[in-house]
Amino acid sequence: MKLVTAVFAVAIACCQSLLLSCCNALIVLPRGPSSTFHRRASSSLNSCPDDSFSPILRSLYDPLPRIDCNGNLAKENNTTEAPKWVNKVTPGRLATEEGSPHELYFEVHHRLPLNSNTHDYSEPRQQKGLVGLVLHGGPGAACFPKHTQFFSPDLYEYVVLLDQRGCGKSTPLGEVKFNRLELLVNDVEMLRQHLIEESLIDKWADGEVDENEQVMQKTKQRNHHPWDVILGGSWGCTLAMAYAFTHPKSVKAMVLRGVCLFREKEIDWLFGNPPSTSAVTPRTVGKTSNLRDLIAGGSSPIMTTPSASTATLDEIERQSVAAQLFTEQWKEFSSGVEHIENNKRSVLHSYYHRLLGTDANSRYKAMRSWFRWEMGIYGNGFKKSEESNDENRLLVWDPSVSSWVFEDARVYDQKSVDSISVDNSSSDYGEILRSLRRFSTSSSSHVSSNTDEYIVEPLPIEEATTESKVDINVTINGQSFDPSTYVPAQAMLTCYYSVNDEYCIHPYNSFLSINPPPSITLSSWYSSKLPPSSSSESYDSSISSDFPLPPTIAIQGGNDAICPADTALDLHHVWQQLELRIALESGHSMYDPVIAGEIVKSLERFGHSLMIDEEDI
């Protein structure tokens, strides 16, 4: 029994690590009417130079050799070629507001040029590079060194990793007190100011200042040193959007992956109970089984919506929850917990009391079931198109021409950011886009509510106990492991935020629900300049007061079952300048080959142009 439990504990730990590392990323971007930059037509995207070149997907950069705490180059580089760059990692901790128990952990990854002959890395770059920030997913995941490999060392001199409250190496682990979106937004801005004041970013240091000018100089620094690019994934998209909305002068551009705004319908999709009648409509089953036919110009009988006499659109939307599609996984997830009729979150609430209660046995059992449910959806995703040869196919909203286009995610050069052109004739984009939706039939009309005018309190935690005890004497690789003291931070925080969404998201409820009050026009909340279309294009990267959000590229998996495409499409509906890139056959993982390549290309598009812009200053 001990051996079985130990093996299972290892599997859970591996699954959690995979889930944590994959719940991060981003992309989105808009454009104002005065912009003069245009994306090249699809027909001229990336033509094959000759028959000797085979198309490839862009991939992550190799890990850089690290400089150890003594300033020596660590011998961990397995490549035969001499590295061009080394990575100097500066860890740090940052206290939060008075009364809060949270202490944040962050890392500054400084990429330094290495002299291959002398192995000296003391010489500065010829040109200062950019500063990127990674906002991980969850809520409750963490950052990992591998996240820096999406950023080109040639362009991004610094990549900053931040473990959010209660996550990763931040302490206390799994703490839900003083933990809500508004405070996380404050943390990101506080970190930016801390890096400036402690001179941890050379590019942001303005040299010595006279004592009499110190306060004024610090204020000037804070206002003139924004993050160059923020990369956010899944829940990290929610945090990135809220941060950019609150501090528009503090970020120049964003890349978002697996678009999530933590709306009520998104939470209910993932954790909501299936309807009691379990009425699954024709639209709900196998919606992407014939996606290849749709791309080829065919029609889809499966897409037929039931008549109004059978079911209203509202009823159809209420029926669309993950539990209806992943029936076996849900059956296991919901077994042994309380089901309350007319409470669509009764199963979620049961896990809330188990995960956040004080009974270690109950928490440990709930954690195992929680990760089996999430990993079951994450790993399986939606059924891909049968016999599909289009695993590299992208459906892209090109805001410069206000049109959807198809692209091939591959390139002919590992330094290229341009996708391969494909035939865009006779495609019914509307039908394809409808087939990508999971919990909605279309972008709903925007009716104002008063969700930001009051703040509710978190749901009280009721103690849950379990009769069966876990074996607390588990040995893994010769080391003792006590599952009863294990803190499943991601499960705890995801559950806490999901149950208390109105409380945790306040005061961003209206903004993230894409639901501004009547006095606010959509464009005053959701608009931006466009990003550059290629690595050679310069654009005005100065932060403008004319737009509420920075230029953004959003990357979305068409088969993402954790964060389905509904939210990305809803955001596109109100934010027409947003560049939305849908990898039709990809899921949620930022390490999916197509998704990873799109993140790398998007970061480089911003990176090259921001560097060109800085040269002109």
C-alpha positions in Angstrom: 0.0 0.0 0.0 2.9 2.4 0.8 4.5 1.7 -2.5 1.2 2.4 -4.4 0.7 5.6 -2.5 4.3 6.7 -3.1 3.9 6.1 -6.9 0.7 7.9 -6.9 2.2 10.9 -5.0 5.0 11.1 -7.6 2.5 11.1 -10.4 0.4 13.8 -8.7 3.6 15.9 -8.2 4.6 15.5 -11.9 1.1 16.4 -13.0 1.0 19.4 -10.9 4.4 20.6 -12.1 3.2 20.1 -15.7 0.0 22.0 -15.0 1.8 24.8 -13.3 4.3 25.2 -16.1 1.6 25.1 -18.7 -0.9 27.6 -17.2 1.0 30.8 -18.3 1.2 33.0 -21.4 -0.6 35.5 -23.8 -1.4 37.7 -26.8 -3.7 40.5 -27.9 -3.5 43.8 -29.8 -5.5 46.7 -31.1 -5.2 49.6 -33.4 -6.5 53.2 -33.6 -7.8 54.7 -36.7 -4.8 57.0 -37.1 -2.3 54.2 -37.3 -0.3 54.0 -40.5 1.2 50.5 -40.2 -0.4 47.7 -42.2 0.2 44.0 -42.1 1.3 42.5 -45.4 -1.3 40.7 -47.4 -1.6 37.0 -46.8 -0.4 36.2 -50.3 3.0 37.7 -49.6 3.5 36.5 -46.0 6.4 34.1 -46.3 7.2 32.6 -49.7 9.5 29.7 -50.0 12.9 30.9 -51.3 13.5 27.7 -53.2 12.7 24.0 -53.1 15.7 23.3 -50.9 14.1 24.8 -47.8 11.6 22.8 -45.7 9.2 24.7 -43.5 9.7 24.5 -39.7 8.0 25.7 -36.6 9.8 28.3 -34.4 10.9 26.8 -31.1 12.1 27.9 -27.7 15.6 29.2 -27.3 18.2 26.9 -25.6 18.7 27.4 -21.9 21.6 29.7 -21.2 24.5 28.8 -19.0 24.0 30.3 -15.6 26.5 32.4 -13.5 26.6 30.9 -10.0 26.5 32.8 -6.8 30.3 33.2 -6.8 30.2 34.8 -10.2 31.6 31.7 -12.0 30.1 30.3 -15.1 28.3 27.1 -14.2 29.3 24.0 -16.1 25.8 23.0 -17.2 25.9 23.8 -20.9 25.5 20.6 -22.9 25.8 22.2 -26.3 29.0 21.7 -28.3 28.9 25.3 -29.6 30.3 28.1 -27.4 27.4 30.0 -26.0 26.8 33.6 -27.1 25.0 34.6 -23.9 25.1 33.7 -20.2 22.3 34.2 -17.7 22.9 36.0 -14.4 20.0 35.3 -12.1 19.3 37.7 -9.2 16.6 36.3 -6.8 14.8 38.7 -4.5 11.9 39.0 -2.0 9.5 41.8 -1.6 7.2 42.5 1.3 3.6 43.5 0.6 1.3 46.1 2.2 1.1 46.5 6.0 -0.9 43.8 7.7 -0.5 41.3 4.8 1.4 38.1 5.6 2.6 37.8 2.0 6.2 38.0 0.9 6.8 37.8 -2.9 9.6 35.9 -4.6 10.9 37.2 -7.9 13.9 36.5 -10.2 15.7 38.9 -12.5 17.3 37.0 -15.4 20.0 39.2 -16.9 21.4 38.0 -20.3 25.0 39.0 -20.7 27.2 38.7 -23.8 30.0 36.0 -23.4 33.4 36.3 -24.9 33.9 32.8 -26.3 37.7 33.2 -26.1 38.2 34.6 -22.7 34.9 33.4 -21.1 34.5 37.0 -19.9 31.0 38.4 -19.5 31.9 41.8 -18.0 31.6 43.8 -21.2 28.3 45.5 -21.6 26.0 45.0 -24.6 26.5 47.3 -27.6 22.9 48.3 -27.2 20.7 48.0 -24.1 18.1 45.2 -24.5 14.5 45.1 -23.5 12.8 44.1 -20.2 10.1 41.4 -20.3 7.8 40.3 -17.5 6.2 36.8 -17.2 2.8 36.5 -15.4 2.0 32.9 -14.7 -1.4 31.2 -14.7 -3.5 29.5 -12.1 -4.5 31.2 -10.0 -1.9 29.5 -7.9 0.7 28.3 -10.4 4.3 29.6 -10.4 7.0 30.8 -12.7 9.9 28.6 -14.0 13.2 29.3 -15.6 12.0 27.7 -18.8 9.6 30.6 -19.3 12.6 32.8 -20.1 13.3 30.6 -23.2 10.5 32.3 -25.1 12.5 35.5 -25.1 15.3 36.1 -27.6 18.5 36.9 -25.7 19.5 39.2 -28.5 16.5 41.4 -27.9 15.5 40.9 -24.3 18.3 41.7 -21.9 16.1 41.1 -18.8 13.3 38.7 -18.2 11.6 39.1 -14.8 9.7 36.2 -13.2 7.3 36.8 -10.4 5.6 34.2 -8.2 2.2 35.7 -7.3 0.8 35.7 -3.7 0.6 32.2 -2.2 2.4 30.7 -5.2 5.7 29.0 -6.0 8.4 30.4 -3.7 6.3 33.2 -2.4 5.2 32.8 1.2 3.1 31.7 2.9 2.3 29.0 0.3 -1.4 28.6 -0.5 -2.5 31.6 1.7 -5.9 33.1 0.6 -6.0 36.0 3.0 -5.1 39.3 1.4 -5.2 37.5 -1.9 -7.3 39.1 -4.7 -6.8 40.6 -8.1 -6.6 44.2 -7.0 -3.7 43.4 -4.7 -1.9 41.3 -7.4 -2.1 44.3 -9.7 -0.5 46.4 -7.0 2.2 43.8 -6.6 3.2 44.0 -10.3 3.5 47.8 -10.1 5.3 47.6 -6.8 7.8 45.2 -8.3 8.5 47.6 -11.2 9.2 50.4 -8.8 11.4 48.2 -6.6 13.5 47.2 -9.6 14.1 50.8 -10.4 14.8 52.0 -6.9 17.2 49.1 -6.2 18.9 49.5 -9.6 18.3 45.9 -10.5 17.7 46.8 -14.2 20.7 48.7 -15.6 18.6 50.1 -18.4 16.3 51.8 -15.9 19.1 53.3 -13.8 19.5 57.1 -14.4 22.9 57.4 -12.7 23.7 59.4 -9.5 21.3 61.9 -8.3 21.7 64.9 -6.0 20.1 64.4 -2.6 17.9 67.4 -3.2 16.6 66.0 -6.4 16.2 62.4 -5.2 12.5 62.4 -4.6 11.7 64.1 -7.9 14.2 61.8 -9.8 12.6 58.7 -8.3 9.1 59.9 -9.4 10.5 60.6 -12.9 12.0 57.1 -13.0 8.8 55.4 -12.1 6.9 57.2 -14.8 9.5 56.7 -17.6 10.5 53.1 -17.2 7.6 50.8 -18.2 7.8 47.1 -18.8 8.6 46.7 -22.5 6.5 43.5 -23.0 4.4 41.5 -20.6 3.8 37.8 -21.4 0.7 36.4 -19.7 -1.0 33.0 -20.0 -4.3 31.7 -18.9 -5.0 33.4 -15.5 -1.9 35.5 -16.3 -4.0 37.1 -19.1 -6.5 38.3 -16.5 -3.8 39.8 -14.4 -2.1 41.4 -17.4 -5.3 42.9 -18.7 -6.2 44.3 -15.2 -2.6 45.7 -14.7 -2.6 47.4 -18.2 -6.0 48.9 -17.5 -4.9 50.3 -14.1 -1.4 51.3 -15.1 -1.5 52.2 -18.9 1.8 54.1 -18.6 3.6 51.1 -17.2 3.6 48.7 -20.1 4.4 49.1 -23.8 3.0 45.8 -25.3 1.5 42.5 -24.3 1.4 39.0 -25.6 -1.4 36.8 -24.2 -1.8 33.0 -24.5 -4.9 30.9 -23.6 -7.2 34.0 -23.2 -8.9 34.0 -19.8 -10.8 36.9 -18.2 -12.1 34.8 -15.2 -15.7 35.6 -16.0 -18.6 33.7 -14.4 -19.3 31.7 -17.5 -15.7 30.6 -17.8 -15.6 29.3 -14.2 -19.0 27.5 -14.7 -17.7 25.9 -17.9 -14.8 24.3 -16.1 -16.4 23.5 -12.7 -20.1 23.8 -13.2 -22.5 20.9 -12.6 -24.2 19.5 -15.7 -27.9 20.2 -16.0 -30.1 17.7 -14.2 -31.7 16.7 -17.4 -28.3 16.2 -19.1 -29.8 17.4 -22.3 -27.0 17.6 -24.7 -27.8 19.4 -27.9 -26.5 18.5 -31.4 -24.3 21.6 -31.2 -22.7 20.4 -28.0 -21.4 17.1 -29.3 -18.4 16.8 -31.6 -18.4 20.4 -32.7 -14.9 20.2 -34.2 -15.1 16.7 -35.7 -15.6 18.2 -39.2 -13.5 21.3 -38.8 -11.3 20.2 -41.7 -14.3 20.1 -44.0 -15.3 23.6 -42.9 -11.8 24.9 -43.7 -12.0 23.2 -47.0 -15.3 25.1 -47.7 -17.8 22.4 -46.7 -20.8 22.7 -44.5 -21.5 21.3 -41.0 -24.8 19.7 -40.2 -23.6 19.3 -36.6 -23.6 23.1 -36.3 -27.3 23.3 -36.7 -28.8 25.0 -33.7 -32.1 23.5 -32.3 -35.2 25.4 -33.1 -36.5 28.0 -30.6 -39.4 25.7 -29.8 -37.0 23.1 -28.6 -34.4 25.2 -26.7 -33.7 28.8 -26.4 -30.1 30.2 -26.9 -29.9 30.9 -23.2 -30.8 27.3 -22.4 -28.2 26.1 -24.8 -25.5 28.2 -23.2 -26.5 27.0 -19.7 -26.1 23.5 -20.9 -22.5 23.9 -22.2 -20.2 22.8 -19.4 -17.1 20.6 -19.5 -18.9 18.0 -17.4 -21.1 17.2 -20.4 -18.2 16.4 -22.7 -15.8 14.8 -20.2 -18.4 12.6 -18.5 -16.2 9.9 -17.1 -13.7 12.4 -15.6 -16.6 14.4 -14.1 -18.2 11.3 -12.7 -15.0 10.5 -10.8 -14.5 14.2 -9.8 -18.0 14.6 -8.4 -18.4 11.2 -6.7 -18.7 11.4 -2.9 -19.4 15.1 -2.7 -22.6 16.9 -2.1 -24.9 17.8 -5.1 -27.4 20.5 -4.5 -30.2 21.0 -7.1 -30.3 24.5 -8.6 -26.8 25.2 -7.3 -24.6 24.9 -10.4 -21.5 25.2 -8.2 -22.3 22.7 -5.5 -19.5 20.3 -6.4 -17.1 23.2 -6.6 -18.2 24.4 -3.1 -17.7 20.9 -1.7 -14.1 21.0 -2.9 -13.7 24.5 -1.4 -14.4 23.2 2.1 -12.1 20.2 1.7 -9.2 22.0 0.1 -9.3 25.1 2.4 -10.3 23.3 5.6 -7.9 22.2 8.3 -8.4 18.4 7.9 -5.2 17.2 6.2 -6.7 13.9 5.1 -9.7 15.5 3.4 -7.5 18.1 1.7 -5.1 15.5 0.4 -7.9 13.4 -1.1 -9.5 16.4 -2.6 -6.2 17.5 -4.1 -5.8 14.2 -5.9 -9.3 14.3 -7.3 -8.9 18.0 -8.3 -5.8 17.4 -10.4 -7.2 14.3 -12.0 -10.1 16.4 -13.2 -8.0 19.3 -14.5 -5.3 17.1 -16.0 -8.0 14.9 -17.6 -9.4 17.9 -19.4 -6.0 19.5 -20.0 -4.4 16.3 -21.4 -7.3 15.2 -23.6 -8.6 18.5 -24.8 -11.2 18.5 -27.5 -11.3 15.9 -30.3 -9.2 17.0 -33.2 -10.3 16.9 -36.7 -10.2 13.4 -38.1 -7.3 12.7 -40.5 -6.3 16.3 -40.2 -3.3 17.5 -42.1 -3.7 21.0 -40.8 -2.0 20.8 -37.4 -0.1 24.0 -38.3 -3.1 25.9 -39.5 -3.8 29.4 -38.0 -6.9 31.4 -38.2 -5.8 35.0 -37.7 -7.8 38.2 -37.2 -5.7 40.8 -39.0 -6.8 44.2 -37.6 -4.9 46.2 -40.2 -7.3 45.0 -42.9 -10.2 44.1 -40.5 -10.4 40.6 -41.9 -9.9 36.9 -40.9 -7.1 35.1 -42.8 -5.6 31.6 -42.7 -1.9 31.2 -42.2 0.5 28.3 -41.8 2.4 28.7 -38.5 5.6 27.4 -40.0 8.5 29.5 -41.3 11.4 28.9 -43.7 14.0 30.4 -41.4 14.4 30.0 -37.6 14.8 33.8 -37.3 11.7 34.6 -39.3 8.5 35.9 -37.7 6.4 35.6 -40.9 4.1 32.7 -41.3 3.7 30.9 -44.6 0.9 32.1 -46.9 -2.0 29.8 -47.7 -5.0 29.9 -49.9 -7.8 32.0 -48.3 -10.3 31.6 -51.1 -13.9 30.2 -50.5 -13.6 29.9 -46.7 -16.6 30.4 -44.4 -14.9 32.0 -41.4 -18.2 32.5 -39.6 -19.0 28.9 -39.6 -15.5 27.9 -38.4 -15.6 30.5 -35.6 -19.0 29.2 -34.4 -17.6 25.7 -34.3 -14.8 26.9 -32.0 -17.2 28.1 -29.3 -18.0 25.8 -26.3 -20.1 27.5 -23.8 -21.7 30.2 -25.9 -23.3 30.6 -29.3 -22.0 34.1 -30.0 -20.7 37.2 -28.4 -23.5 38.4 -26.2 -24.8 42.0 -26.2 -23.2 44.1 -23.5 -25.8 45.1 -20.9 -24.5 47.0 -18.0 -24.7 45.7 -14.4 -23.8 47.0 -11.0 -21.2 44.4 -10.2 -18.6 46.9 -9.3 -20.8 48.9 -6.9 -20.5 46.5 -4.0 -18.1 43.9 -2.8 -19.2 40.6 -1.3 -17.4 38.6 1.3 -15.6 35.3 0.7 -17.7 32.1 1.3 -17.1 30.9 4.9 -15.1 27.7 5.1 -16.9 24.7 6.7 -14.7 22.0 8.0 -14.9 18.7 6.0 -13.6 15.4 7.3 -13.0 12.1 5.7 -13.1 8.7 7.4 -10.4 7.1 5.4 -6.9 8.2 6.4 -3.9 8.5 4.1 -0.6 6.8 4.7 1.6 9.6 6.0 4.8 7.4 6.0 5.6 7.6 2.3 9.1 7.4 1.0 10.0 8.8 -2.4 13.6 8.4 -3.7 14.8 7.6 -0.2 13.2 10.8 1.3 10.2 10.9 3.6 7.1 12.6 2.2 4.2 13.5 4.4 1.1 14.0 2.1 -0.9 15.3 5.1 1.3 18.4 5.3 1.5 19.0 1.5 0.1 22.4 0.4 -1.6 22.1 -3.0 -1.4 25.8 -3.7 -2.7 25.8 -7.2 -5.8 23.7 -6.4 -6.4 25.8 -3.2 -6.1 29.2 -4.9 -7.9 28.2 -8.1 -10.8 26.9 -6.1 -10.8 30.0 -3.8 -10.8 32.5 -6.7 -13.5 30.4 -8.5 -15.9 30.2 -5.6 -15.3 33.9 -4.6 -15.0 35.3 -8.1 -17.1 38.4 -7.4 -15.0 39.2 -4.3 -11.6 38.3 -5.8 -12.0 40.1 -9.1 -13.5 43.3 -7.7 -13.2 46.1 -8.8 -12.5 44.8 -12.3 -15.8 42.9 -12.7 -17.2 45.1 -15.4 -14.0 45.5 -17.3 -13.2 41.8 -17.4 -16.9 40.9 -18.1 -16.6 43.2 -21.1 -19.5 45.1 -19.6 -18.8 48.8 -19.2 -21.4 51.1 -17.6 -23.7 53.0 -20.0 -21.5 56.2 -19.7 -18.4 54.3 -21.0 -18.0 53.6 -24.7 -16.4 50.3 -25.6 -13.4 52.0 -27.4 -12.5 53.9 -24.3 -11.9 50.6 -22.5 -10.9 48.3 -25.3 -8.7 49.8 -27.9 -5.0 50.2 -28.7 -2.4 50.8 -31.4 -1.4 48.0 -33.6 1.9 46.1 -33.2 4.4 45.8 -36.0 3.7 43.2 -38.7 7.3 42.1 -39.1 10.7 42.2 -37.5 11.9 44.9 -39.8 9.1 47.3 -39.2 9.5 50.3 -36.9 6.5 51.7 -35.1 5.8 54.4 -32.6 6.1 52.4 -29.3 5.7 55.5 -27.1 2.8 55.1 -24.7 -0.1 57.1 -25.8 -2.9 58.6 -23.7 -5.2 58.1 -26.7 -5.6 54.4 -26.0 -6.5 52.6 -22.8 -4.5 49.4 -23.6 -1.1 48.7 -25.1 -0.7 46.9 -28.5 -1.4 43.2 -27.9 -1.2 39.9 -29.7 -3.4 37.1 -28.3 -2.7 33.4 -29.1 -5.4 30.9 -28.6 -5.7 27.1 -29.0 -8.7 26.0 -31.0 -8.8 22.8 -29.0 -8.2 24.4 -25.6 -10.6 22.8 -23.1 -9.3 24.7 -20.1 -9.8 28.2 -21.6 -12.0 27.6 -24.7 -11.9 30.1 -27.6 -15.2 31.8 -26.5 -13.4 34.4 -24.4 -10.8 35.2 -27.0 -13.6 35.7 -29.6 -15.7 37.8 -27.2 -12.7 40.0 -26.5 -12.1 40.3 -30.2 -15.7 41.4 -30.7 -15.2 44.5 -28.6 -11.5 45.0 -29.3 -11.2 45.1 -33.1 -7.5 46.2 -33.0 -6.6 43.1 -31.1 -4.6 40.6 -33.2 -6.0 37.2 -32.4 -4.1 34.2 -33.6 -6.0 30.9 -33.2 -4.0 27.7 -33.6 -6.9 25.5 -34.7 -5.5 22.1 -33.7 -3.7 23.2 -30.5 -4.8 23.0 -26.9 -3.9 24.9 -23.7 -0.2 24.3 -23.2 2.2 27.1 -23.9 4.6 24.3 -24.9 2.4 23.0 -27.6 4.7 23.3 -30.7 2.5 25.7 -32.6 1.5 27.8 -29.6 5.2 28.0 -28.5 6.3 29.1 -31.9 3.6 31.8 -32.0 4.6 33.2 -28.6 8.3 33.3 -29.8 7.4 35.1 -33.0 5.1 37.6 -31.3 7.7 38.5 -28.7 10.2 39.0 -31.5 7.9 41.2 -33.5 7.6 43.5 -30.6 11.2 43.1 -29.6 12.7 44.1 -33.0 10.5 47.1 -33.4 11.0 48.3 -29.8 14.7 48.1 -30.3 14.5 50.0 -33.6 12.4 52.6 -31.8 14.9 53.0 -29.0 17.7 53.5 -31.6 15.8 56.5 -32.9 15.5 58.2 -29.5 
